[in-house]
Amino acid sequence: MTLRVGVVGCGNISDIYFSNSVLFKDFTITAASDLRMEAAHEKAQKYNVKAVAVDELLRRDDIDAILNLTIPAAHADIALRALDAGKHVYGEKPLATSRAEGEAVVKLAKEKGLYVGSAPDTILGPGIQTANTLIEQGVTGKVITGTAAVMSRGMEHWHPNPAFFFSFGGGPVLDMGPYYIASLVALLGPVKRVSASGKIGHATRTVTAEGAQKGQVICVEALTTVTAILSFESGADIILLASWDVWAHSLPAIEIHGADCSLSIPDSNFFGGNIMQSTDRKIWGKTIETVGLPLGGINYPADAPLHANHRGIGLAEMARAISEKRTNRLDGEFALHCLDVLLAIVESATENRPAEIVHHCERPASLGIAEARQLLV
């Protein structure tokens, strides 16, 4: 059965989901909605779907699932309304902006017998999955330590309406951190404790991106630089560096160091990239390319492709899980654990204390090459 999907939220991120939907077998997008109906009509015309109001979309019998692409503050509200209407939900990250909201979403889905899934689905790409295979095969030996780094100058230079990135509930940990936390949990299993410190690097930001907000001054409320130590149940300790106060850096996105080798893992904001492996004290002796693997093909941006961007695979995998009556890989429990870790990092940095992780999850099953290929048209 093909899952009939309606989109709620027709902002910047929606284009890649609409355009990529033709790549996958198990779902089709048939409708678009937004609080701003002009935005819904624009996407509907561009991608040949119906434009409907949000309330109508949730009532429709010809919609099986909601693709929730609203701003983070609305994620839980839309998810709860969709579940209450009997729809499965797959949403952009994070699952919610509070533990209570995330718990409510997961609880209602269980009560209704419905599925919940959450980005980032980049962790299903061959960049992370190839590294996952190496760890599972014991190539690294027991993982001891590692690093993850997501650092830039911020969002106001490219996003036409960046204010929400700097408000409470924003910042690099909650915006970009989900990619790296989800990747690390997929690779190493659940986190048990975090300890962090942080600061607001600049009290205000000026929008320089082209658009109606250009020149606007934003008062920053969220921590814009955070350093955290993540202690995993497996025994590994990983350092996370997250900042929007950095002009440039040369740190790798993720490095994992085990008893038997080290791995340099590509940026999990995208799907592909090369994995480098070393058993030497000085050099990376082996490079593993993923460009020829499913979901590893370079396709983004369309006018001058540089990266693999196959957003939507998480929804396709959830649709397949529904038909096979099994748990989807990026399920509510996984998303809630990642949210718990993200919030704990911010709390630890704000309150200057270690924070225990309350919500446990299972490490998601690997997505092998054959299964990934089966999800594609």
FENWOZI-V536815 format. One line per field, one symbol per residue. burial: 1 if it has 16 or more other ideal C-beta (glycine too) atoms within 10 Angstrom, else 0. Layout:
burial=???
//
This chain:
burial=00111111111001111111101101101111110010110111001011110100110100111111111101110111111010111111111110101111110110000111111111111111111111100001001001111111011100101111110011111111111111111111111011110101000010100000100001010111111111110001010111110100000111111100111111111111111111000000000101001111101100000001111111111111110000111111111111111111110110000010101010110110000100100
//
